[in-house]
Amino acid sequence: MRDGKNRQSLLLPILIPVAALAVIALALFGFSRVLLAVSHNAATVVALVAAAGIVAVAAWVASRQRVTGATLFSMVAAVTGIAMVAGGLAVVASPLEHEEEGGGGEVVVALAAPEGAVTDGFSTDELSVPSDEPFTIAFDNADPAVQHNAVIFDGPDEGSPPLFTGEVVTGPAEVDYAVEAVPEGEYFFHCEVHPTTMTGTMTAAPGGDGGEGGVTVVAAALEFDTDTIELPPDAPATVTLDNQDAGQQHNIAIYADDSLAESLFVGDLVTGPASIPYDIPPLATGEYYFQCDVHPTMSGTVVVAGDGGGGDGGGDGGAEEPPEEPPEEPPDGGGSEGTATASIAAEGTAFDTNALTWPAGSDVTLTFDNRDPADVTGQHNVSIYEGDTSVFTGELVSGPATVDYTIPPMEVGTYEFRCDVHPEMLGTVEVT
């Protein structure tokens, strides 16, 4: 009997503090979840209130002449109660604070900080928003372990007073900035963490991106969230691609039809999760085909509708942008009508040549041999550009496979060719 009492007297001094520490740890963990779920200001106030309460309880315990187990238990219970009550008040009060900060409207403008934004800047240096109505900036920080935000200034440069300061977030993370209505005009924005390299201009005008042409397309689970994009006729438009597929490359490319023979716009590839705005050139009234060049099964129809003409072959239609035609006069270099041939291979994520040549004014059959297995390097293609303008976009090929591209006649000059999936695979086309 005496041994049992001795054992109990030895265990109690160990079990009591261990149990107390366990209860405190659980309370602190729950309290930390609450603080992370509320705004910064609310979390600061709640933490200070809880700390003051804990100090008061500890001072009361210390003032007692004799500290017993019951006293320690009361202290633990009081600390837990203070933490939970303060956390509950924060959860109740925080939505009210967010409502006061709010002001974001139905118009959503995408702004991203892609990987490498510290040196390369935001995904765009131009934003268009509606004037005199609230809007939301969907900010996507895709830069891993790097902090970014967006600050809007009430003027065209950073010398103007700040108008809106977005929460700083560590990437990868997304946050919606609710911005109150601003008058028509130009505004400057930057990242306050990297104010010299991450800058841009925001234009507020009636309609803004909320008017015709402001479209967001979401890519998730290797599917677009829509198979129809509606754009205004004969006017520039903005289409924002929100790529939510982590580690996957997507883009939006627009073609005259699903034969892909004539490309009207080819958007840059973006690796998810990230967003990118595309500036679409004016398109005539009609219907066109769009797809992701990396995953052609992700596709749909671009509908350009308006009062100015019919669709296929009618009215203004697609005749405003005729395909390139060979020059009437024989160009320098002796090009003549007919068909020329060329070949190129891809192996080890590299082309076997960085120089191609063929005569001007001739159709060209380019044989492309993709020797890279699809499960190792993915897909390849050959596309031709004149500066930033797409001249020809070859179909993506999963290797090992061979395909013949039919390239329309080109004028004399120097062009660049590359793989759209692996832009480091590139070279030069000399048309003579």
Residue pairs with C-beta under 8 A, 6 or more apart in sequence:
12 69
16 69
16 72
17 72
20 72
20 73
20 76
23 76
23 80
24 76
24 79
24 80
27 79
27 80
27 83
27 84
28 83
30 83
30 84
30 87
31 50
31 83
31 84
31 86
31 87
34 46
34 87
34 90
34 91
35 43
35 46
35 47
35 87
35 90
36 43
37 91
37 94
38 46
38 90
38 91
38 94
39 94
39 97
39 98
39 101
40 167
41 97
42 90
42 93
42 94
42 97
43 90
45 90
46 86
46 87
46 89
46 90
49 82
49 86
50 82
50 83
50 86
53 78
53 79
53 82
53 86
54 79
54 82
57 75
57 78
57 79
57 82
58 75
61 67
61 71
61 72
61 74
61 75
64 71
101 178
102 134
102 178
103 134
103 178
103 179
103 180
103 181
104 134
104 135
104 136
104 176
104 177
104 178
104 179
105 130
105 133
105 134
105 135
105 136
105 181
106 210
107 129
107 130
107 133
107 135
107 136
107 208
107 209
107 210
107 214
108 135
108 136
108 137
108 138
108 176
108 216
109 127
109 128
109 129
109 135
109 136
109 137
109 138
109 208
109 209
110 123
110 137
110 138
110 140
110 216
110 240
110 242
110 275
110 276
110 277
111 122
111 123
111 124
111 127
111 137
111 138
111 139
111 140
111 150
111 275
112 122
112 123
112 139
112 140
112 141
112 142
112 274
112 275
112 276
113 122
113 123
113 139
113 140
113 141
113 142
113 143
113 146
113 148
113 171
113 191
113 198
114 120
114 123
114 142
114 143
114 270
114 274
114 276
115 142
115 143
115 144
115 271
115 274
116 143
117 123
117 143
117 146
117 148
117 191
117 194
117 197
117 198
118 143
118 146
118 194
118 197
118 198
119 197
120 197
121 197
121 198
121 199
121 200
122 191
122 198
122 199
122 200
123 274
123 275
123 276
123 277
124 200
124 276
124 277
125 199
125 200
125 201
126 200
126 201
126 202
126 203
127 137
127 189
127 200
127 201
127 202
127 203
127 209
128 202
128 203
128 205
128 208
128 209
128 214
128 238
129 135
129 179
129 182
129 202
129 203
129 204
129 208
129 209
129 210
130 204
130 205
130 206
130 207
130 208
130 209
130 210
130 211
131 181
131 182
131 183
131 184
131 185
131 204
131 205
131 206
131 208
132 181
132 182
132 183
132 184
132 206
133 181
133 210
134 178
134 179
134 180
134 181
135 179
135 181
135 208
135 210
136 176
136 177
136 178
136 179
137 150
137 166
137 176
137 177
137 179
138 174
138 176
138 242
138 275
139 148
139 149
139 150
139 166
139 169
139 174
139 175
139 176
139 177
140 174
140 242
140 273
140 274
140 275
141 147
141 148
141 169
141 170
141 171
141 172
141 173
141 174
141 175
142 171
142 172
142 273
142 274
143 171
143 172
144 171
144 172
145 170
145 171
146 170
146 171
147 168
147 169
147 170
147 171
147 193
148 168
148 169
148 171
148 191
148 193
148 194
148 198
149 165
149 166
149 167
149 168
149 169
149 191
149 192
149 193
150 164
150 166
150 177
150 189
150 190
150 191
151 162
151 164
151 165
151 166
151 189
151 190
151 191
151 192
152 162
152 163
152 164
152 165
152 179
152 182
152 187
152 188
152 189
152 202
153 159
153 160
153 161
153 162
153 163
153 187
153 188
153 189
153 190
154 160
154 161
154 162
154 163
154 187
155 161
155 187
155 188
156 186
156 187
156 188
156 201
157 188
158 188
158 190
158 195
158 199
160 187
160 188
163 182
163 187
164 177
164 179
164 180
165 192
166 175
166 177
167 175
167 177
168 192
168 193
169 175
172 273
174 273
182 204
183 204
184 204
184 205
184 206
185 203
185 204
186 201
186 202
186 203
186 204
187 201
187 202
187 203
187 204
188 199
188 200
188 201
188 202
189 199
189 200
189 201
189 202
190 198
190 199
190 200
191 198
191 199
208 214
209 238
212 231
212 232
212 235
212 237
213 231
213 232
213 235
213 236
213 237
213 238
213 239
213 280
214 237
214 238
215 229
215 230
215 231
215 237
215 238
215 239
215 240
216 239
216 240
216 241
216 242
217 224
217 225
217 226
217 229
217 239
217 240
217 241
217 242
217 252
218 224
218 225
218 242
218 244
219 225
219 241
219 242
219 243
219 244
219 245
219 248
219 250
219 272
219 292
219 298
220 244
220 245
221 245
222 245
222 248
222 295
222 297
222 298
223 298
224 292
224 298
224 299
224 300
226 300
227 299
227 300
227 301
228 300
228 301
228 302
228 303
229 239
229 290
229 300
229 301
229 302
229 303
230 302
230 303
230 304
230 305
231 237
231 239
231 280
231 283
231 302
231 303
231 304
232 304
232 306
233 282
233 283
233 284
233 285
233 304
233 305
233 306
233 308
233 309
234 282
234 283
234 284
234 285
234 306
234 308
234 316
234 320
235 282
236 279
236 280
236 281
236 282
237 279
237 280
237 283
238 277
238 278
238 279
238 280
239 252
239 267
239 277
239 278
239 280
240 275
240 276
240 277
240 278
241 250
241 251
241 252
241 267
241 270
241 275
241 276
241 277
241 278
242 275
243 249
243 250
243 270
243 271
243 272
243 273
243 274
243 275
243 276
244 272
244 273
245 272
245 273
246 272
246 273
247 271
247 272
248 271
248 272
248 294
249 269
249 270
249 271
249 272
249 294
249 421
250 269
250 270
250 272
250 292
250 294
250 295
250 298
251 266
251 267
251 268
251 269
251 270
251 292
251 293
251 294
251 420
252 265
252 267
252 278
252 290
252 291
252 292
253 263
253 265
253 266
253 267
253 290
253 291
253 292
253 293
253 393
254 263
254 264
254 265
254 266
254 280
254 283
254 288
254 289
254 290
254 302
255 261
255 262
255 263
255 264
255 288
255 289
255 290
255 291
255 393
256 262
256 263
256 264
256 288
256 289
256 318
257 288
257 289
258 289
258 299
260 289
260 393
260 395
261 406
261 408
262 323
263 390
263 392
263 393
264 281
264 283
264 288
264 321
265 278
265 280
265 281
265 390
266 293
266 383
266 390
266 393
266 420
267 276
267 278
268 276
268 278
269 293
269 294
269 420
269 421
269 423
270 276
283 302
283 304
283 321
284 304
284 309
284 316
284 317
284 318
284 319
284 320
284 321
285 304
285 305
285 306
285 308
285 309
285 310
285 311
285 315
285 316
285 317
286 304
286 310
286 311
286 312
286 317
286 318
287 301
287 302
287 303
287 304
287 311
287 312
288 301
288 302
288 304
289 299
289 300
289 301
289 302
290 299
290 300
290 301
290 302
291 298
291 299
291 300
292 298
292 299
293 381
293 393
293 396
293 420
293 421
294 378
294 379
294 396
294 420
294 421
296 395
296 396
308 315
308 316
309 315
309 316
309 317
310 317
311 317
323 408
324 391
324 408
324 409
324 410
324 411
325 409
326 337
326 360
326 361
326 362
326 409
326 411
327 360
327 361
327 411
330 336
330 361
331 360
331 361
331 411
331 412
332 412
332 432
333 359
333 360
333 412
333 431
333 432
334 359
334 432
335 359
335 360
335 361
335 362
335 412
335 431
335 432
336 359
336 361
336 362
337 361
337 362
338 362
338 363
339 362
339 363
339 364
339 365
340 358
340 359
340 362
340 363
340 364
340 365
341 358
341 364
341 365
341 366
341 367
342 356
342 357
342 358
342 364
342 365
342 366
342 367
343 366
343 367
343 368
343 369
344 351
344 352
344 353
344 356
344 366
344 367
344 368
344 369
344 382
345 351
345 352
345 368
345 369
345 370
345 371
346 352
346 368
346 369
346 370
346 371
346 372
346 380
346 399
346 419
346 425
347 371
347 372
348 372
349 372
349 377
349 422
349 424
349 425
350 425
351 419
351 425
351 426
351 427
353 427
354 426
354 427
354 428
355 427
355 428
355 430
356 366
356 417
356 427
356 428
356 429
356 430
357 429
357 430
357 431
357 432
358 364
358 429
358 431
358 432
359 431
359 432
360 409
360 410
360 411
360 412
360 431
360 432
361 409
362 409
363 406
363 407
363 408
363 409
364 406
364 407
364 409
364 410
365 404
365 405
365 406
365 407
366 382
366 394
366 404
366 405
366 407
367 402
367 403
367 404
367 405
368 380
368 381
368 382
368 394
368 397
368 402
368 403
368 404
368 405
369 402
370 379
370 380
370 397
370 398
370 399
370 400
370 401
370 402
370 403
371 399
371 400
372 378
372 380
372 399
372 400
373 399
373 400
374 398
374 399
377 399
377 422
378 398
378 421
378 422
379 396
379 397
379 398
379 399
379 421
380 396
380 397
380 399
380 419
380 421
380 422
380 425
381 393
381 394
381 395
381 396
381 397
381 419
381 420
381 421
382 394
382 405
382 417
382 418
382 419
383 390
383 392
383 393
383 394
383 417
383 418
383 419
383 420
384 390
384 391
384 392
384 407
384 410
384 415
384 416
384 417
384 429
385 391
385 415
385 416
385 417
385 418
386 413
386 415
386 416
391 410
391 415
392 405
392 407
392 408
393 420
394 403
394 405
395 403
395 405
396 420
396 421
397 403
410 429
410 431
411 431
412 431
412 432
413 431
414 428
414 429
414 430
414 431
415 428
415 429
415 431
416 426
416 427
416 428
416 429
417 426
417 427
417 428
417 429
418 425
418 426
418 427
419 425
419 426
